[in-house]
């Protein structure tokens, strides 16, 4: 099962998923490399935008997280502002403000060829951004995350992604991970906002 869950999808399957996502209201593009998608993201986000991101191995692997930390982009890095604020009350206010960021970036844990996105979370801290509040959402997805059906996509999360994340958390000193919440994106109505799904033909993230 691990081999199946970690195998890059064929071009035919990528095209099928891309078409279904577009029909469901997502703005979808396919990139050959992580460098190509990273360059596109830098061009897409205006220099004065407020930017928030979730914890994401995919964003780390394409170079986005390091680039964001360097601060040479002109964006307002809301994630960093939250981390450096030591006053608990002020930090909570920054967290509330971050929910309405101009751009939110992350990934998903699985995508179905029928056009649904599946995202699991322990605390749910990123879900408000994804569901409604951020004006622009950019999701970078390695094509090994494509599954045939919604059921297969959800199985990928529980059978493959969660055990790996649990192991990762234990390796850095935590008791493990928790499957606290699950978000299924069936459609995006594009009511004044945009949800981009950028497929990359490389293995990125779990």
C-alpha positions in Angstrom: 0.0 0.0 0.0 2.8 2.4 0.8 4.2 2.1 -2.8 0.8 3.0 -4.2 0.3 6.0 -1.9 3.8 7.3 -2.7 3.8 6.8 -6.5 3.7 9.8 -8.8 0.4 9.8 -10.8 0.6 9.4 -14.6 0.0 12.4 -16.8 -3.4 11.0 -17.6 -4.4 10.9 -14.0 -3.0 14.3 -13.3 -5.0 15.7 -16.2 -8.2 14.0 -14.9 -7.8 15.5 -11.4 -6.9 18.9 -12.9 -10.1 18.9 -15.0 -12.3 17.8 -12.1 -10.9 20.4 -9.8 -11.5 23.2 -12.3 -15.1 22.0 -12.7 -15.4 22.3 -8.9 -14.2 25.9 -8.9 -10.5 25.6 -8.1 -7.8 27.4 -10.1 -5.5 24.6 -11.1 -2.1 24.5 -12.9 0.5 21.7 -13.4 4.2 22.3 -13.0 7.1 20.1 -14.0 9.4 21.0 -11.1 9.4 22.5 -7.6 11.6 25.4 -8.9 8.9 26.3 -11.5 6.1 26.4 -9.0 8.2 28.4 -6.5 9.0 31.0 -9.2 5.3 31.2 -10.1 4.3 31.8 -6.5 6.8 34.6 -6.1 5.3 36.3 -9.2 1.7 35.7 -8.1 1.9 37.3 -4.7 2.1 41.2 -4.8 5.0 42.7 -2.8 2.7 44.4 -0.3 0.5 41.4 0.5 -0.1 39.9 4.0 1.0 36.3 3.9 0.2 33.4 6.3 1.3 29.8 6.0 0.7 26.6 7.7 3.3 24.0 8.8 4.1 22.2 5.6 6.9 19.9 4.4 5.9 20.7 0.9 6.5 24.5 1.3 9.8 23.7 3.0 10.9 21.4 0.1 10.1 24.0 -2.7 12.1 26.6 -0.8 9.2 28.8 0.1 9.7 28.7 3.9 13.4 29.8 3.8 12.5 32.5 1.3 9.7 33.8 3.5 12.0 33.9 6.6 14.7 35.9 4.7 12.3 38.8 4.4 13.5 40.0 1.0 10.1 39.8 -0.7 8.2 42.8 0.7 5.4 40.7 2.0 4.1 41.0 5.6 5.0 37.6 7.1 2.1 37.1 9.6 3.4 33.7 10.7 6.7 35.2 11.8 5.0 38.0 13.6 3.1 35.5 15.7 6.1 33.5 16.6 8.3 36.4 17.7 5.5 38.0 19.8 6.1 37.0 23.5 3.1 38.8 25.0 0.3 36.2 25.1 -2.5 38.7 24.6 -0.8 40.4 21.7 0.0 37.1 20.1 -3.6 36.0 20.3 -4.6 39.3 18.5 -2.1 38.6 15.8 -3.5 35.1 15.3 -7.0 36.6 14.9 -5.7 39.1 12.3 -3.8 36.4 10.4 -7.1 34.6 9.6 -7.9 37.4 7.1 -4.5 37.3 5.3 -4.4 38.3 1.7 -2.7 34.9 0.9 -2.6 31.6 2.8 -0.2 28.9 1.6 -0.1 25.2 2.4 -0.7 21.8 0.9 -3.2 19.0 1.1 -2.9 15.4 2.2 -4.8 13.9 -0.7 -6.6 14.8 -3.9 -9.2 12.7 -5.7 -9.5 12.3 -9.4 -13.1 13.3 -9.0 -12.0 16.8 -7.8 -12.1 16.8 -4.0 -9.3 17.9 -1.6 -8.7 16.2 1.8 -6.8 17.9 4.6 -6.3 16.5 8.1 -5.4 18.5 11.1 -4.6 18.1 14.8 -5.8 21.5 16.2 -7.6 22.9 13.1 -5.6 26.1 13.3 -5.2 26.4 9.5 -8.8 25.4 8.6 -10.4 28.8 8.8 -8.0 30.2 6.3 -8.7 27.3 3.9 -12.4 27.3 4.3 -13.3 30.9 4.0 -11.4 33.8 5.5 -8.2 34.2 3.4 -8.8 36.0 0.1 -6.3 33.8 -1.8 -5.3 30.2 -1.0 -2.3 28.6 -2.6 -2.0 24.8 -2.2 1.1 23.1 -3.6 0.6 19.4 -4.2 3.0 16.7 -5.3 1.2 14.4 -7.7 1.9 11.3 -5.5 -1.1 12.6 -3.5 -3.6 12.0 -6.2 -6.0 9.1 -5.5 -8.7 7.6 -7.6 -11.8 8.4 -5.5 -12.7 10.5 -2.4 -12.7 7.3 -0.4 -9.2 6.4 -1.6 -8.1 9.9 -0.8 -9.4 9.7 2.7 -7.8 6.2 3.1 -4.5 7.7 2.0 -4.7 10.2 4.9 -5.4 7.6 7.6 -3.3 4.7 6.3 -0.3 6.5 5.0 0.0 10.2 5.9 -1.0 10.0 9.6 1.4 7.3 10.6 4.3 9.2 8.9 3.3 12.4 10.7 2.9 10.6 14.0 6.4 9.2 13.6 7.8 12.6 12.6 6.3 14.2 15.7 7.8 11.5 18.0 11.2 12.0 16.4 11.3 15.7 17.4 10.3 15.0 21.0 6.5 15.1 21.0 4.2 12.3 22.2 2.9 11.9 18.6 0.3 13.5 16.4 -3.5 13.6 16.7 -6.1 13.2 13.9 -8.3 15.8 15.4 -10.2 17.3 12.3 -10.7 16.5 8.7 -11.6 19.0 6.0 -13.0 17.9 2.6 -13.2 20.5 -0.1 -15.9 19.5 -2.5 -16.3 22.8 -4.3 -15.1 26.4 -4.2 -17.8 28.9 -5.1 -15.2 31.7 -5.7 -17.3 34.3 -3.8 -14.7 37.0 -3.9 -11.7 34.8 -3.3 -9.5 32.3 -5.2 -8.2 28.8 -4.3 -5.2 27.8 -6.4 -4.1 24.1 -6.6 -0.7 23.8 -8.1 0.3 20.3 -9.0 4.0 19.5 -9.2 5.2 16.4 -10.9 7.6 15.6 -8.0 7.2 13.9 -4.7 6.6 16.7 -2.2 5.5 16.2 1.4 4.0 12.9 2.7 
